[in-house]
Amino acid sequence: MELEIIVVDFISIVLQIYSYLIIGYVLLSWFPNARESFIGQFLGKIVEPYIGIFRRFIPPIGGVLDLSPIIALLALNFVTRGLIAVVMFLL
């Protein structure tokens, strides 16, 4: 029972941090040249590979509004819940 709690907490924390990184990367797009800063480039290296998967299938609306980060966050939430359910089932 103790191992189950540790594993579930670890999965939850890691994926929650990744969600915050995605949100931070999206918020940087509101500020001019923020993505070219050190933090913006760092977040881009971590977040872009994941968001890029969704950008291939979801084009920007009107060429401006990119909904792929929202879909990516929803998918990450479902994956988190699925992993937690699998871990709880197996342990």
Backbone as numpy.savetxt, mean C-alpha at the origin, in Angstrom:
# Nx Ny Nz CAx CAy CAz Cx Cy Cz
-1.20 -20.57 20.83 -2.03 -19.37 20.83 -1.16 -18.11 20.83
-0.06 -18.15 21.58 0.84 -17.00 21.67 1.49 -16.72 20.32
1.91 -17.76 19.60 2.54 -17.60 18.29 1.56 -16.99 17.29
0.33 -17.41 17.37 -0.71 -16.88 16.47 -0.86 -15.37 16.65
-0.88 -14.92 17.86 -1.04 -13.49 18.14 0.16 -12.71 17.63
1.36 -13.24 17.84 2.57 -12.57 17.39 2.59 -12.46 15.87
2.28 -13.54 15.18 2.30 -13.54 13.71 1.23 -12.61 13.16
0.04 -12.65 13.70 -1.05 -11.79 13.24 -0.70 -10.32 13.48
-0.15 -10.01 14.65 0.25 -8.63 14.93 1.34 -8.17 13.99
2.31 -9.03 13.70 3.40 -8.67 12.80 2.86 -8.37 11.40
2.01 -9.25 10.88 1.42 -9.04 9.55 0.63 -7.74 9.53
-0.17 -7.52 10.54 -1.00 -6.31 10.60 -0.15 -5.05 10.62
0.89 -5.05 11.44 1.73 -3.87 11.57 2.49 -3.58 10.29
3.09 -4.60 9.69 3.87 -4.40 8.46 2.98 -3.87 7.33
1.83 -4.46 7.14 0.96 -4.03 6.05 0.30 -2.68 6.36
0.09 -2.35 7.61 -0.43 -1.03 7.97 0.62 0.04 7.68
1.87 -0.24 8.00 2.95 0.70 7.69 3.04 0.91 6.18
2.92 -0.17 5.42 2.97 -0.04 3.96 1.80 0.79 3.44
0.64 0.65 4.06 -0.51 1.47 3.69 -0.22 2.95 3.95
0.40 3.25 5.08 0.76 4.64 5.38 1.77 5.17 4.38
2.70 4.33 3.94 3.67 4.76 2.93 2.97 5.11 1.62
1.98 4.31 1.24 1.21 4.60 0.02 0.48 5.94 0.17
-0.16 6.14 1.31 -0.88 7.40 1.54 0.08 8.58 1.51
1.24 8.44 2.13 2.23 9.50 2.11 2.71 9.81 0.70
2.90 8.78 -0.10 3.34 8.97 -1.48 2.27 9.69 -2.30
1.03 9.34 -2.07 -0.07 10.01 -2.78 -0.17 11.48 -2.35
-0.02 11.74 -1.08 -0.09 13.12 -0.59 1.05 13.98 -1.15
2.19 13.37 -1.43 3.30 14.12 -2.02 2.95 14.67 -3.40
2.00 14.02 -4.08 1.64 14.48 -5.42 0.90 15.82 -5.38
0.45 16.22 -4.21 -0.26 17.50 -4.08 0.69 18.69 -4.02
1.96 18.43 -3.76 2.95 19.50 -3.61 3.92 19.49 -4.78
4.19 20.64 -5.37 5.09 20.70 -6.52 6.50 20.20 -6.15
7.03 19.36 -7.00 8.40 18.83 -6.88 8.65 18.01 -5.61
7.61 17.63 -4.90 7.81 16.86 -3.67 8.28 15.44 -3.98
7.82 14.88 -5.09 8.24 13.52 -5.44 9.70 13.46 -5.91
10.27 14.61 -6.24 11.67 14.64 -6.65 12.60 14.80 -5.45
12.05 15.03 -4.26 12.86 15.14 -3.06 13.37 13.75 -2.65
14.25 13.73 -1.68 14.79 12.45 -1.20 13.68 11.54 -0.69
12.78 12.10 0.10 11.67 11.31 0.66 10.76 10.81 -0.44
10.47 11.68 -1.40 9.61 11.28 -2.52 10.22 10.16 -3.34
11.52 10.24 -3.59 12.19 9.18 -4.35 12.25 7.89 -3.55
12.49 8.01 -2.25 12.52 6.84 -1.38 11.16 6.13 -1.36
10.09 6.91 -1.16 8.75 6.33 -1.16 8.40 5.76 -2.52
8.83 6.43 -3.59 8.57 5.93 -4.94 9.18 4.57 -5.18
10.41 4.36 -4.69 11.07 3.05 -4.87 10.34 1.95 -4.12
9.72 2.30 -3.01 9.02 1.30 -2.20 7.60 1.07 -2.71
6.91 2.13 -3.10 5.47 2.07 -3.39 5.16 1.85 -4.87
5.94 2.43 -5.75 5.63 2.38 -7.19 5.52 0.96 -7.76
6.37 0.01 -7.37 6.18 -1.34 -7.93 4.80 -1.93 -7.64
4.28 -1.66 -6.46 2.95 -2.17 -6.10 1.85 -1.40 -6.81
1.91 -0.08 -6.77 0.88 0.74 -7.41 0.92 0.56 -8.93
2.12 0.34 -9.47 2.27 0.16 -10.91 1.44 -1.00 -11.46
1.26 -2.02 -10.64 0.43 -3.16 -11.06 -0.99 -2.68 -11.37
-1.52 -1.82 -10.54 -2.88 -1.33 -10.71 -2.96 -0.27 -11.80
-1.89 0.49 -11.98 -1.89 1.53 -13.03 -1.94 0.92 -14.43
-1.47 -0.30 -14.57 -1.54 -0.95 -15.88 -2.98 -1.24 -16.29
-3.85 -1.46 -15.32 -5.23 -1.84 -15.61 -6.23 -0.71 -15.41
-5.87 0.30 -14.64 -6.80 1.39 -14.32 -6.22 2.69 -14.86
-6.73 3.16 -15.99 -6.21 4.42 -16.53 -6.71 5.61 -15.70
-5.96 6.71 -15.70 -6.42 7.92 -15.00 -7.71 8.45 -15.61
-8.60 8.93 -14.77 -9.86 9.49 -15.24 -9.60 10.90 -15.74
-9.94 11.16 -16.97 -9.72 12.46 -17.56 -8.24 12.79 -17.74
-7.40 11.77 -17.65 -5.97 11.97 -17.79 -5.31 12.59 -16.58
-6.09 12.88 -15.52 -5.55 13.58 -14.36 -5.75 12.81 -13.06
-6.96 12.31 -12.84 -7.31 11.68 -11.57 -6.93 10.21 -11.59
-5.92 9.85 -10.80 -5.42 8.47 -10.73 -6.05 7.76 -9.54
-6.90 6.79 -9.83 -7.58 6.04 -8.77 -6.83 4.78 -8.37
-5.72 4.48 -9.03 -5.01 3.24 -8.74 -4.51 3.14 -7.30
-4.06 4.23 -6.65 -3.67 4.08 -5.24 -4.83 3.69 -4.32
-6.02 4.16 -4.63 -7.18 3.80 -3.81 -7.49 2.31 -3.97
-7.46 1.84 -5.20 -7.70 0.41 -5.46 -6.58 -0.42 -4.84
-5.34 0.09 -4.91 -4.21 -0.62 -4.32 -4.38 -0.74 -2.80
-4.84 0.32 -2.16 -5.08 0.26 -0.71 -6.20 -0.71 -0.36
-7.26 -0.71 -1.16 -8.35 -1.67 -0.92 -7.86 -3.11 -1.08
-7.06 -3.35 -2.12 -6.52 -4.70 -2.34 -5.59 -5.09 -1.19
-4.77 -4.16 -0.73 -3.87 -4.44 0.38 -4.66 -4.77 1.65
-5.77 -4.10 1.85 -6.63 -4.38 2.99 -7.21 -5.80 2.90
-7.66 -6.19 1.71 -8.19 -7.54 1.53 -7.10 -8.59 1.72
-5.90 -8.31 1.23 -4.79 -9.25 1.39 -4.44 -9.38 2.88
-4.44 -8.28 3.59 -4.15 -8.32 5.03 -5.16 -9.19 5.76
-6.41 -8.96 5.48 -7.46 -9.76 6.14 -7.37 -11.23 5.75
-7.05 -11.49 4.49 -6.91 -12.87 4.03 -5.74 -13.57 4.68
-4.60 -12.89 4.76 -3.43 -13.49 5.42 -3.69 -13.76 6.89
-4.35 -12.84 7.55 -4.67 -13.04 8.96 -5.60 -14.23 9.14
-6.59 -14.36 8.27 -7.52 -15.50 8.35 -6.78 -16.82 8.11
-5.87 -16.85 7.16 -5.10 -18.07 6.87 -4.21 -18.42 8.05
-3.53 -17.43 8.61 -2.65 -17.68 9.75 -3.46 -18.20 10.95
-4.60 -17.60 11.20 -5.42 -18.03 12.32 -5.96 -19.45 12.10
-6.21 -19.79 10.84 -6.69 -21.13 10.52 -5.58 -22.16 10.71
-4.38 -21.82 10.27 -3.27 -22.77 10.31 -2.66 -22.91 11.69
-2.66 -21.84 12.46 -2.04 -21.92 13.79 -3.11 -22.12 14.81
